[in-house]
């Protein structure tokens, strides 16, 4: 069907309406033990009132991290100031009720106390009148819509804990502040618009697009997308590209259990991986500032990071837990989704808890009358792989249960299955016992086998219906049969979650565990959480939370924080576009060395810096051009920061509105404020004008601050920055290169520029550049050793300069790295020949867009060729007229690199839909030449552009063919 539709010329595109999944596997929540008294916070200690007074604010390290211990002191404190600076940001704004953030993903329980009054309201809809008052086709969409079920119920108990994620995200963004309840949201005065598009069974592409259209139709500018999928849906991508909204999405999670990290550059996860200019992809960090467990990375596809571990937020107060008691009047049963072998007893204060939990269950199951029950212990923990699995990491599960029964004073018989493929005791044998204790151990199922076989489920059903009493325990006991009649009807259970942060189990009032609290393992992959499917017979007796707040982990929650910060930015400056908001969120963050090689920006989001650039440290200037507005009376200083290497040159150019007088002052890293001249290294102060410029070569590496100061007037400004080392070629004598050691200048016409620097002995050369492609050019010979290349403080590789013959102007080392500012150091090291000698003839660098970049869209068949002669090791080419390739980029000039040759054709080039070539560009040359700059645009305005290369159906008369090639695009000021 899809292929037939694609052949129809009236069809633009066709794709399956695939399902999408929630952004997390349900292994993310750990409950919070609410104390009677709020913990002492900085606010209680008399610090400024911008610190929230909410009882659990102390636990919100992602908002304010002083290194405080977390979770009643059970989690040691992290690194101070690894946070988003919310108290400082709240001194500027806590948001605006005119701003709403759409939460597109799971549903939201809007009556959670911290969310009351924080939910968007459709003022054109009259509640509960059964009429579509606003004419949008949806009846009573007062607070949002459930596109998954096509109704206005934003939270569905029937969906288990699926909607817990949306409730958590809503709390992160906009939980009420200083209300004596729980936590504070990042933007406590904005509203949340819940738009549910997924249930436990997933959701559809069309539901996501409908939710996007709904949010935009109701004036929303920011949406967080709590969904993931690996099929690149053109439907959703087009909806995002056509929207004026900013979309914030989680970068994704690794599914591996053994330390694998998902690289989204190689294995894209959508929607975060869409190269759309209005998409913000967010990964996560922990309390130390390191990459969070299982969080995705991506040097080009992941924009920024936010906190994503031990995230405390709102959850629905649903009766979900790890154990249940079942009584329908005919039979009794007890279910435990942990397994008694997993109840820790190593700490002396918890040494008796396993026996207590077991004894209470057995007391519940004992027949009335007081006689000692007959007990059958069924060991169903053996696996065909020959292992019983880890239990407390050193205990035998059979020994655990025998010990529990013996300690409880019970006599028992035993039955052991050979492995999971074998049935347990037959019904006739089961009926001989008052109580059957059946455990499945901790080893997982093999090849999807059911731990409780179909025959065993039928036997247990008959045994119970005949008045039997059953204890079923084990962390995977029902995982392969969650929808079987035995689980759903006989036990009355619904499996809603597996694993996650655990910490404690709280006894439910009125059950066998009333008033009890049990210490559990801090984290488990396999603990089962269930809810009652039949409340009349099945009661959860050990809950997984104690209140309306839990800890969570995942990049979904990092994205939620980012969306909240974006909401603060929109509240402060409502006129900003989605791109402007994204720029502020990304560029204003705190630089973390660990993030630089794994994200595009290398930054942790800072709400304060996104809102405040009035003094040092200011806002990071990642893009080459930025606009703003100064006011001498009310807002006279705007400060931006840049990273410069020793010897690197930068030019700052300011243009202000007519009638204003704005100046430029540049400070080095020693400066702490722009209120004085300490640390100032350059000035541009021309009276009566706002046209200023500073060109400065850094004397030392570090952070520099450019201050825009309003001497007189108020108005708009544009600040541009151009760096000397962007795309280009540096000869060995360029002042940007800093040499250390005994370097000598060698002269020969075979060297680039006629000279080369030669080092014999210990030494190095250092320089900085901006871009993503670096190449070292030098000479190979029998007197040369090995060069060690370090980039951004980490070893990047080695270049062997030794050769039996002398070869000049050789490419010694070449590497693609994340786009941005980089520090390079080239050191001399002894090679295999024992020589300590290296040379530098030149260095080249550029800001490359690879032909296979995700930002490229190809029309018609194009082939791929691989080879070291191409900038990124890859080339695309086509022979068919009309075939086209279009790339989106942000920069101020673009150059097309191609391989020319004797069988090449011509191309037409368009930028932003306009032809920029009077005649087709000819790729013909007599001999084969690689990386030829066949086209360079004029200067482009800052912002997003598109370049389109089209096969012109022409060729040079001398050409033997019409092949057109793309080796790459070199973009000036790529961002």
N, C-alpha and C positions, 0 to 999 in steps of 0.2 A: 504493500500500500504506500509506504513512504517513498519508495523508488518511483512508483507511478506518479505520485504528486510532484516529485522533483522534476520529472520530465515535462510537466505541464507548464507552458510559458506564462500562464496567468498566476502561477504560484511563486511567491517570493522565496519562501523556504518552508520546509516541513520537517517535523521532528516528533518523536514519541512524547506524550505527556507523562514523562517518567515521574516516579515518586521522589520526594526529597525527604531527608532524615533530619531529626533534631541535631543541633550542633554538637551534642555530647552523647556518649553512651552513658547510661544512668549509673555511673560509678563515681559520683561527684559530691555527695553530701555527707557531712558529719555534723551531728546535732550539737547544740549549745546548751550547756547546763546553766540555766539562769539562776543566779544567786539572789538572795533576798535583798541585798544591798548592792547598789551600783558600785563598780570598782572605782577606785580613786583615779581620776584622769588629770591631765594638765589643766583642764578647766577648773576642777575642784581645788587645785593648788593656787588659785588666784592669778592665773595667766590670762591673756587677753580674751574677751568674750567671744571672739570668732571661733574658739574651740567649742565644739558641740557638747551639750550636757546630757545627751542621750546615754542610757545606762551601758550600752555595749559599744560606745564610740571608742573606748580604749582598745577594743579588739580590731578596729578598722585600720590596721597598719597601712593599708594601701592609700588611705587618705592622710594619715599623719603617723609617721614612724619615728619614734624616739629610741628604738631599740627595746621597747617594752616587751615583757613576757606576755604570751597569749594563752588563752584557754585555761584560765585559773592557774597560770604558772607552769602548765605542763609542756608548753612549747617555748623554748628559749628565744629571747629577742633576736631580731635580725639586725641588719646594718642601718644605723640611723640615717634618715633623709632619703632612704629608698622608698619614696612615696610620691604622691601627685600634688603635694603642697596645697591641700584643700583649705586648711584654716586661713592661710594667707589669701587664697582666692576668694573665700567668703567675705573677707574684708572689702572686696570690690563688688561682688554680686553673689547672691544665692540663687539667681535665676529669675524668671519672669513667668507669670501665669499666662502670658500671651504666647509662650513657647510650648510646643508639645513634641515629644519624641515618640515615634512609632516603634513598638516592640513587635516585630514580625517573626513569628516562630511558634512556640508553645503558648498556651493560654495563661491567663493571670487571674489569681483570686483577689478581686478588687476590694473585698471587705476585710483583708488583713489590717489590723489597727494602724500600722505605720503607712498604709497606702490609702487610708480613708482621706478624701479630700485631695488626693494626688493624681487622680485619674481624669483623663480628658473627658469632657462632656459635650455631646452634640446638642447645642442649644436650639437647633431647628427641629429636634425630634421630641415629641411628648412621650414620656415613659409609659410603657405597659398599656397603650390604648389600641394595640393591634393594627395600627395604621402607619403607612410609610409617609410620615409628615413632610420630610424634606425631599421626597421624590427621587431618591437615589437607588430605588429598587430593593432596599433592605428595610424590613419592618422593625421598629423599635431598636435601631442601632444607636443607643443612647451613649454608650461608653466605648464603642468599637464593634468588632464583628468576628465571629468564628467562621472562617471560610472552610475549615475542615469539615464541619458539620452543618454549615449553612444555617446558622441561627445566631442569636445574640447572647448565648450562654458562654461567657469568656473563660469559665472554669468548669471542667467536667469531672466529677468524681469517678464516673465510669471509665475514664482514661487513666486511672491509677495515679501515679506520681508524675505523669508526663508534664502536667502544667506547673509542676514545682519550679521548673527552669524559668519559665516566663515570669513567675512570681518573684523569683530571686533577682532576675534582671531588672524588673520594675523597681524593686527596693534599692538596688544599687544606684539606679539613676535618680530616683526621686522620693525615697522614703522621707517622711516628715522629720524636721529637725527641731530639737529642743522641746519635744512634746512629752518627755518623760517615758518614752516607749522605745525600746530596742536600739535602732541605729539611726544614722543620718545618711540620706542620699547625697551623691555628688552634687546634684542640682536640686535641692529640696523645694525650690519654688517653681519648678517647671512641672508640666503634666505629662503623664504617660498615656499613650493611645494603644491599648492591647489589640492586636490583630492576629488571631490564631490561624495558622495554616497547616499545622501538623498535629497528629495524634500518635498514639503508640504504633499505629500501622503506617505512619508517614503522612505525607501530603503530596500535592501535585504542583507541577510547574505553573499550571493555570491559576491555582489558588494563590501562589506567590505574586504573580502578576496582578491579579485582582486586588490583593492587599496593597501593593505599591500604588496602583491607581486610586484606591480609596484614600490612602494617606495624603497623596498629592492633591486630590480633589478637596480635601478638608484643610488645606493650607499648611501641612506639615513640611518642614524643611530637612529634618534629620530622622533617619530610621536605622535601627539596628536589626540585622538579619541573623536570626538564630537558627540557621539551617545549613546543611552541608550536602554536597553531591559531587560526583566526579565527572559526570557527563556535562560537557559544555553546552548548556541550553542557550540557543540563540534567542529564544522567546524572552527569557529573563534578561539576558544581556542587552537586548534591544530596549526593553522596558527601563533598565537602569540608565542606558545611554541617552534615552529620550527624556529622562526626568531631570528636574532642577534640584532634586533632593541630594543630600549627602547620605551615602549608605555605608554603615560601619559593620564589618563582618569579622568573625573569628578566623584566624589564619588556619586553624585546624589542629587536630590531635593525631599523634602517632598511635596506631593500634597495637604496636609491638609490646611484648612483655619483657623484653630483654635489652632495653636501652636503645632501641632503634629510634632515630629522630626523623620525622617527616620533613623533607625538603620540598617546600611548595614550588620552588623553581623547577624541580624535576618531576614532581608528582602533584600537579595543581589540584587544589580543592576549591570548589566554587561555592558561593559567589565571590569569596574573597580574592580569588585568582583572576577575576576579570580585569583587564588592563584599563578599565574605565576611569576617566579622570575624577569622577565623583565617587569612587570606591576607596574606602579606607580599611586596609587589612591590618589586624592587630594580633600580635602574639603576646605571650605572658612571661612575667618574671616572678620570682619568689621573694621572700623577705630579705634575702641576701643580695638581691640584684642580679642573680643568675637566671638563666633560662629555666622556666618552670618544667616540671616533670611532664613529658609527652607533648610539650608545646611545639608547634611547627616553626621552622625557620625558612628564610628565603631572602637572599641578598637583593633580589630585584622585586619579588612579589609581595613581601611583607613590609609594610610601611614603618611600623612603630610598635612599641611594647607598652603594656600596662600591667598592674598586679593581677595575678590569676591563681594564686594558691592561698589557702586559708582565708577565703573570701567569705565574710559573714554577712548574711542578708536575710531577707524575709522568705519564709516558706509557708505554704498552706498547712494549717493545723489539722492534718488528716490522720485518722487512725491507721497508721501503717507501722509495721514492726517486724521483728525477727521470729516471733513465736506466737502461737495461737492455741486456744483451748476450744474443743468442739463437743457439743452436747445437743443431740436432737431428740432426746428422750428415749431412744432405743440404744444408741451406742455413745461411747465417749472416745475422743481421740485428742492427742496432743501433738503439735507439729513444732519443730525447732529447725529453722533454716540456717543455724550457725553450726550446730554439732557440738556436743558437750566436750569433745576432745579439743575444741578450739577456744574454750573458756579459759583464760589465763589464770594460773594459780601460783606463778613464780614469786610474786610479791607477797610477803608474809601477811599483809593486811587483807589480801584477797584470797588467801590460801583455802578458805572454806566455801567460797562462793559457788564453785562448780557443784559440790555436793548439795548445797542448799537449793540450787536451781533444780537439780535432778530430783531431790526428795520431794519438793513441792509438786512437781509434775507427777511423780508416782503416787503421791497421796491423792491427787485429783483422779487418777485412773483406777485406784483400788476399788473393787466392788464394795457395795454397802454391806454392812454386817460385821465388819471387823476381822474376818478370817484372813489369814495370810494368803495372798493371791498366788496362783501358779503363774510362772513367768517363762516366756520363751524369748531368748536373746538371739536375734538374727544378725549375723555379721555379713553384710552385703558390701564390704569395702574393698574386696579383692578386684584387681583389674587384669585384663588379658595381657597387659604389659608386665605383669608380675609384681607390681608395686601397690602398696596400700596408700601411698601419698603421705605428705608431711602432716603431722599432727602435733601442735606445740613444738614442731620441728624436731622432736626427739621421742615422742610417746607412741606406743602401739595402740591403735584405737580399740582393739578387742580388750586389751588390758585395762584401758580407761573405763569401759562400760562394765566389765566384770568387777572392777574395783568399786565403782559407784553402787552396783547392786549389792555387793558384799557389805560395804560400809552401811548401806541402808537396811541391812538385815533381811534381804530377800534371797530365797532359794530360786534357782533358775536352771533351765536346760538351754543348750546352744544348738544353733544351726548355722553353718557357714557355706555361702555360695562359692563356687569355684572361681567365677569372675562375673563381670556385668552381663555377659550373654546368657548366663544360666538363671533359671527360675529359682525362687526361694521355696520355702516349705509349702506343701499342698494344703488346700483348704481343710482337709480332714485332720491334718496335724495342727493347724492353727486353732481349730475349734477345741482342742484339748486344754487350752490355756486361757486364764482370765485376762492376762495382759501380754501383749506382744511388743517387745522393744526392738525396733528395726532401725539399724543405722547404716549409712552408706559411706561413711568416712570422708576423707578430704581429697582423694585423687579424682581428677575430672573424668568425665566419660570419654571413651575411646571411640573415634569415628562416629560420634553422634548417637551412640547406643543409649538406650533408656536405662537408668540405674534401677528403676522399679519397672520391670518388664510388663508388657500388656497382661500376661497371664497373672503375674503377681498383683497387679492393680485389680483384676477381676476377683482374685481370691480374697484380697483384703476387703473389697467392697462387700462380698458375701459374708465374710467373717464379721464385719462391723454390723451389717444389717441383721445378723443373728444375735446381736447383743454384745459383741466383743469390744475390747478396749485396746487402743493402739497408740504407741509412741513412735512417731516417725521423725528421725533426726538426721541431719546431714546437709552440708552447704550446697550440694548439687542434687538433692534427692528428687526434686520435681522439675528441674530445669528443662529436661527433654520432653516433659509431658504437661506443660502449663495449662493447656486447654482441654485436657482429657476429662471425662466425666468424673473420674476418681478425684482429681484435684479440684475441679470447679464445683461439683455437686456434693460429693461425699465428704470431702474435707471443707468445702466451702471457701476455697482460697483463690486469690488472684496474685500471681507473681508480677511485681511492678518494678523491681530494681535488683541489680546484682552488684555487690561489692561497694567500695568507696571508703571514705573516712567514716570510722565507726565510733570509737571512743567509749561510749557507754550504752547500756540499755536500761530503759526506765520502766518499772512495773506499772501497769495500768490499774487505776482504782477499781475495786470490785472484782478483781481477778486473783488468780493464785499468786501473782507477784505484786499484789497491792503493797505499796510502801517500800518496795525493794529497788535498789540500783545496783547494777552489775557492771564491773569494769570489763571492757572488751578490748580486743586488739585495736590499735590506733588506725590501722588500714588493712583492708582485705580486698582481694579481687573477686571473691566468690560468695560472701555472705548473701543470703537471699532475703529480700524485703518483700512482705506480702500485705495485702489488705483483705478484709472479709468480703467474700462474694455472697455470703448468706448471713446477714447480721443476726437473724433469729436463732441460728445455731452456732455460728463461729464468731469468736471474740478474740481480737488481738490482745495479748497479755503482756508483751514486752515491746515497747515502742522504740523507734529509732530516733525520737526527738522528744524534747521536754519543753514545749512552747512553740513559738512561731518564728524561730530563727535557727539557721544551721550554717555550718561552714561548707564551702563548695570549692571546686577546682576545675579549671579549664579555660581555654582561650575565649569561650563564649562570654565569660565574666570579664575578661580583659576588654573585649569589645564593648560590653555594657558600660564599663567605666569610661572608655573613650567617647561613647555616645553622650554620656552625662557631661563630660567636659565640653564637648561640642555644643551641648545645650546651654552651658554657661556663656560660651562665646557668642552664640546667637542672641542670648538675653542681653548681653552687654552692647552688641552692635547688630541690631535686627536687619540692617540693610546689607550685611555681608552675604555673598553668594556661597553656595555649597563649596566651591573650590577655595574661596577665601577662608572659610571655616576650617576646611581640611588643612590648608597651609599653616594656619595658626596652631592647630593641634599638633601637627607633625614637627614643624620647625622650632617650636618653643620648648621642646622637651630637654631633659637632662641627658647629656652624653654619657653612655656607659661603655667602657672598653669591650666588655663581653658581647654587646649588641652590635658593635660596628661591623663584624664580618658576617652577621647572620640576618640583618635587616637593612632596609634601604637607608634609613636615617641614622641608625645607631643610637636611638634615643628612647628614654622612658618619658611618658607623657607627664607634663607639669601643668596643672590647671592655672596656677598663679602666673607662670610665665606666658601662658596663652592669653591671659587677660592684662598683663602688666609689662610694659616695656619702657617705664619712666626712668629707670636707673639701672646700673649694673646689677645682675648679669645680663639683663635685656633679653631679647628674642633672637634665637639663632637665625642667621641669614643663610638659608640653604639655597633658595631660588635667586636668580640673578637680578630680579627686579621686584620691588615691593612698593605699594602705594599706602598712603596714610594721610592724616590731617593733624596739623599742629595748631596750637592756639597760645599765643604769648601770655595771655592772662590766666588761662585755666589748664593748659596742657602743653608746657613749653619744651619738654624733652622726650624724645623717642630714642631708645638705645637698642642697637643690634650688635650681635657678636659674630665673629668669624674666626676660624682656625687658620693660622698661617705657619708655614715652615720657615726655618731660617733661610734667608735669601729669596723667599717667594715674594712676588710683587702683586699688589692689588690696587685697583683704581676705583674710588668711590665717587659717583657723580650724582649731584642733587639738583632737581628742578622743582621749584615751588611756584605757587600761584602768584599772579601779578599783584603787586602792592604789598607783598610780604618780604620780610628779611629773615631768612633762615640760614644758619651757619652749620659747618661740619667740623667736628673735633674728634680725632682718633686717639684712643688710649691703649696702652699695652696691658699685659696681664697683671701688672703690679697695682693697677688702679682698683679701687673699691667703690668709688662713687663718681658721678659726673658733676657733683656740686662744686668741685674745685678743679685745679689744673694738675694735681698730682697724678703722674702716670701718663699725661698727655704727650703724644709724640708727633702730632701733625695737626695743622689747622687750615681751614679755608674760610676766611671771614671777609667778605666784600660788602661794605655798607650799602644798604638800599636795594639789595638784590637777593634772590634765593637760588641763583645759579652758581653752584659751588662744586669744586672737585679736589680730591686728594689722591695722589699717586704715591704709594709707600712700599718700600722693600723692607721686609721684616728683618730686624737685626738678630732676632732669636725666635725660636719656635714657641708658640703659645696661642692663647686666646686674646684677640684684640676686640675693642669695643668702639663702634662708631656712633657718636651722639649727634642727633639732629636737634639743633637748638633754635627755638623761635625767639629772635631778637625783637621783632615787631610784627604785628598782624596775625591773622589766622587764615588758614586755607589748606588746600590739598598739596601734596608733594609726591614725587616719585624718586626713589633712591635706586640707582643701578650700581652693581658691582661687577667688575671685570677682572679676572685673574690672569697673570702673565703665563702661568703654566697650566693651560687647559688642553686644547688640541694643538699639537705642534711638535717641534723638533728642537732640542737643546743641544748645542755644541758643547764640547768639553770645557770651553772657557766661559760659559754662561755664568753670570754672577749668582744665579739661583743655586748653583752647585757649591756645596761647602765641603772642602777636602781636609782630611786629617791624616797626617803621616807624611812620608817622604815622596810626594808626587812630583814627577818631572814632566815637562812639556816636550813631546816628541814631534818632529816636523817631517812630513812626507806628503807628497801630492796624492798618494793613495788613500790618505785619511780623509774622513768627512771634514770639510772646512780647512784641510791642510794640516791640522794638528790633532794630537791625541795625548791624554794624560796617562802616564805609566807609574805604577806603584811597585816598589820592591821592598818587602818587609811588611810590618804590621801597619794597618791604616784602614781608612774607609772614606766613602763619599756619601753625603746626605743631601736630600732635596725633597720638595713636596710638589704635588700636582693634583689637579682635579680632573677626574675622568674615571674610566673603568678598564682601560687597556694600557699596559705598560710594556715597553720594550727597551732592552739594553743592547747597544750596538758597540762592537769593539773588534779587537784583533785577536786571532788565534795564532799560536806559534809554539815553538819548542822551548821558549823561555817563560811561558805563562803557566800559572797555577789554576786555582779554583776561586770563584767569587761566590760568597754566600749572600743571598738577597733576603732582606728583612723588610716587610711591609707592615706598617702600623704596629710596630713593636713585636711582631711574630715572624718566625722563619717562614719564608715563602718558597724557597728552593735554592738550587745551586746551578752555577754555570761553569762548565768545564772549558777552560780557555786553551788547554794544551792541544797541540797538533804538530805533526812532523814537518809540515810546511807552513809558511806564513800566509795567512788569509785575512785581508783587511775588510772593514765594514761588514762584519758578520753579525747576524742576529744571534746574540749569545743567550738571551733569556726573554721570554714573552709570556705574559699572563693576563687573563681576564679577572677582574676583581669587582666588587660592588661599586657602583657609581658614587662618587663623592670625593671628599678631600682625603688624600693619603700621604703618609710620610714614608719615604724609602731610604733605606741604608744599604749600601753595598760594601761588604767587608772582604778583605783578603784572607783566604785560608789555604793551608797546604793541600795541594791536590795529590793524586795518586803518584805523581812524579816527585813529590816532596818539595816543590817550589812554592814560595810564598810571594806571588807576583800576579797582579791583575792590571787591567787598563780600562779606560773609558774613552770612547771616541765620541759617542753621542747617546742621548736618551730620547725616546719618542713616546708620546702618549696621546690618547684621544678619548672621546666620550662616544662609545660605539653602541649602536643598536644592531644586534645580530639579525641576519636574515630570518632566523627561526624564532625571533622574539615573540612573546605572547601578544605584543602590541601590534603585530602584523596580521593583516587579513589578505588572503590570496584569492583571486578570481581566476578560474580556469586551472588547467593542470600545470604545475611547476614541479621540477625535479630538484633533488638535493644532492650535492656533491660535497665530499669531505676531503680535507687536505690541510697540511700545515701552512700552506701559502696564503690561506684566507685568514682574515683578522681573528675570527672566532673559531677557525677550524672548519667552517661550513660555508657553502655557497648555494644559492638557489638560482635556477635558470629555466627559461621557457623558450619555445620555438613557435608558439602559436600567436597569430595576430590578435590583438584585443585583450590578451591575458594581462592581468594587472596585479600589483601588490601595493597595499596601502598601509602606512605605519603612522601611529599617533606618537607624538613626542612633545616635550616641553623644553623649549630652548630658543635661542635667538638667531641661529644660522644652522643650515644643514648641508652636508656634502654627501653625495652618492659615490660610493666606491664600487667599481666593477672590474672584472677581468676583461681586457680587450684582446682581440686576436683577429686572425684572417678570415674567420667565418662568423663574424658578429653582425648583429642588426642594429636598429635604432630604437630609442624610446622617447615617448613624450612624458613630460613631468608636470604635475599639478600640485599646488600647495593650497590647502584650504579651499579646494574646488576650483581654483583659478589656474589657467595655463601659465607657466612661467618660462616656457621655452618657445621662442619664435619659430624655430624649426626643430625637428627631432634631434636628440643627442646621439651622435655616431659613436658606436663602441668598436669600430674597426681599427686595427693596427696591423702592421705587416708581421710582427712577431707577438708571441703571447706575453702579456704584461699583467701582473697581478696588482690588486689594490690601487687601481688608477682612479684619482678623483675626477670623474667625468662630468660632474655637475656640482656647483656650489650656489646656494641661494643668496639673495641679498639679505640685509639685516631684517629680522622679524621682530615684531612686538613680543614682549614677554607673555607667556601663556601657552596653552595647548594648541598644537598645530597638527595637520595631517599632510603627509607627502604621499603622492600616488605616482607609481612608475608603471607606464602602460606600453606594451609592445606596439610599435608604430606601424607594423606591416611594411617596413622599408628597410633597405640595407644599402651600404656603400656599393657603388658599381664594381669595386675591386673585391668585395667580400664574396666568399664561397658559400655563405649561409646567412641565417638571420637569428642566430642565438643571442638572447639578451640575458645578462647576468646581474646578480646583486651580491656583492661581497660584504656589504654592510653600509650603515649610515653613520657618519661622524657628525655629532650635534654639539654646537658651541653652547656652553652653559646648560648642558643637559641636567634636568632635575626630575 
